[in-house]
Amino acid sequence: MEKRLPEPVRRIVAESVDIVDRDEFGMDGEDGGEESDTAKTGIDAGEATTKPDRRDLPPVLDRLTARQFTFGAIAGYVGVAYVLSILVATPLFVLTYGYWNRQPRWAVVGLTVVSIGICLLFMSIANAPLDRSLLFPRGMF
């Protein structure tokens, strides 16, 4: 089927695409060939290979894998949104996610403020009841 396509389209269609970042899960490439350290990490030999830690995470959060944290964060977001509201759950999720990924504090605080602003924007423009929940059936405001 691919042979019938024009060459530029065939390159796009026939090109293999990885949805999963193989470096994140410690998987080697499909070709089995060895790459140099610079090709694998993108770091020159003169640069430091350890990433400076901005702050230490609690041992419970530090032991979680990315998959475990993502599952827990989504489950927590849905639970908090159902009980307290999306308006409360969204900034808590942004704070937790930024802290777990060791983002700078100014970025985490800034993104949290932006998330609250987006929720309030949806509430005002789209008339979305993001402040309603199980505990606040009529809304917070």
C-alpha positions as CSV (number, residue, x, y, z in Angstrom):
1,M,0.0,0.0,0.0
2,E,2.8,2.4,0.9
3,K,4.4,1.9,-2.6
4,R,1.5,3.7,-4.2
5,L,2.1,6.9,-2.2
6,P,4.3,9.8,-3.5
7,E,7.8,9.9,-2.0
8,P,7.3,12.7,0.5
9,V,4.1,11.2,1.9
10,R,5.7,7.7,2.0
11,R,8.5,8.9,4.2
12,I,6.1,10.4,6.7
13,V,3.8,7.3,6.7
14,A,6.5,4.7,6.7
15,E,8.6,6.4,9.4
16,S,8.5,4.5,12.7
17,V,7.2,6.5,15.7
18,D,7.8,5.7,19.3
19,I,5.1,6.8,21.6
20,V,7.1,5.8,24.7
21,D,10.3,7.6,25.4
22,R,12.8,4.7,25.5
23,D,15.3,6.6,27.6
24,E,12.7,7.1,30.4
25,F,12.1,3.4,30.8
26,G,15.8,2.4,30.4
27,M,15.2,0.6,27.1
28,D,17.8,0.3,24.4
29,G,17.3,1.2,20.8
30,E,15.8,-1.3,18.4
31,D,19.0,-1.5,16.3
32,G,21.0,-3.1,19.2
33,G,24.0,-1.0,18.4
34,E,26.0,0.7,21.1
35,E,25.9,4.4,21.2
36,S,28.5,6.7,22.8
37,D,27.8,8.3,26.2
38,T,27.4,11.6,24.4
39,A,24.8,10.3,22.0
40,K,22.8,8.6,24.8
41,T,22.8,11.5,27.3
42,G,23.5,14.5,25.1
43,I,26.2,15.6,27.5
44,D,29.7,16.3,26.6
45,A,32.5,14.6,28.5
46,G,33.5,17.9,30.2
47,E,30.1,18.5,31.7
48,A,28.8,17.2,34.9
49,T,26.6,14.1,34.5
50,T,24.6,14.6,37.7
51,K,21.6,16.9,37.8
52,P,21.7,19.2,40.8
53,D,18.9,18.6,43.2
54,R,16.9,21.8,44.0
55,R,15.4,20.2,47.1
56,D,15.0,16.7,48.6
57,L,11.7,14.9,48.2
58,P,10.2,13.0,51.1
59,P,11.3,9.3,51.0
60,V,7.7,8.3,50.1
61,L,7.6,10.5,47.0
62,D,11.2,9.8,46.0
63,R,10.6,6.0,45.8
64,L,7.7,6.4,43.3
65,T,8.2,5.6,39.7
66,A,6.8,8.0,37.1
67,R,4.0,5.6,36.3
68,Q,3.0,5.2,40.0
69,F,3.1,8.9,40.6
70,T,1.0,9.6,37.5
71,F,-1.6,7.0,38.5
72,G,-1.8,8.3,42.0
73,A,-1.9,11.9,40.9
74,I,-4.8,11.3,38.5
75,A,-6.7,9.2,41.1
76,G,-6.1,11.9,43.7
77,Y,-7.2,14.6,41.3
78,V,-10.5,12.8,40.4
79,G,-11.2,12.1,44.1
80,V,-10.5,15.7,45.3
81,A,-12.4,17.1,42.4
82,Y,-15.4,15.0,43.2
83,V,-15.3,15.7,47.0
84,L,-14.1,19.3,47.1
85,S,-14.3,20.7,43.5
86,I,-12.2,21.1,40.4
87,L,-11.3,24.6,41.5
88,V,-9.6,23.1,44.6
89,A,-8.1,20.0,42.9
90,T,-6.4,21.8,40.0
91,P,-4.0,24.0,42.0
92,L,-3.3,21.1,44.4
93,F,-2.4,18.9,41.4
94,V,-0.2,21.5,39.9
95,L,1.6,22.1,43.2
96,T,2.2,18.3,43.7
97,Y,3.2,17.7,40.1
98,G,5.7,20.6,40.1
99,Y,7.2,19.6,43.5
100,W,7.5,16.0,42.4
101,N,9.3,16.9,39.2
102,R,11.7,19.2,41.2
103,Q,10.7,22.3,39.4
104,P,11.9,25.7,40.7
105,R,9.5,27.1,43.4
106,W,8.8,30.3,41.4
107,A,7.7,28.2,38.4
108,V,5.4,26.0,40.6
109,V,3.8,29.0,42.2
110,G,3.4,30.7,38.9
111,L,1.8,27.7,37.3
112,T,-0.5,27.3,40.3
113,V,-1.7,30.9,39.9
114,V,-2.2,30.3,36.2
115,S,-4.2,27.2,36.9
116,I,-6.5,29.0,39.3
117,G,-6.9,31.8,36.7
118,I,-7.9,29.3,34.0
119,C,-10.5,27.7,36.3
120,L,-11.9,31.1,37.1
121,L,-11.9,32.0,33.4
122,F,-13.9,28.8,32.6
123,M,-16.3,29.7,35.4
124,S,-16.9,33.2,34.1
125,I,-16.8,32.8,30.3
126,A,-18.2,29.2,29.9
127,N,-20.4,29.3,33.0
128,A,-18.9,26.0,34.0
129,P,-19.6,25.1,37.6
130,L,-16.1,24.2,38.6
131,D,-16.7,25.2,42.2
132,R,-19.5,22.6,42.8
133,S,-18.8,19.3,44.4
134,L,-20.1,16.7,46.8
135,L,-19.4,18.9,49.8
136,F,-20.4,22.2,48.0
137,P,-23.4,21.3,45.8
138,R,-24.4,24.9,45.3
139,G,-20.8,26.0,44.7
140,M,-18.2,27.9,46.8
141,F,-19.0,31.3,45.5
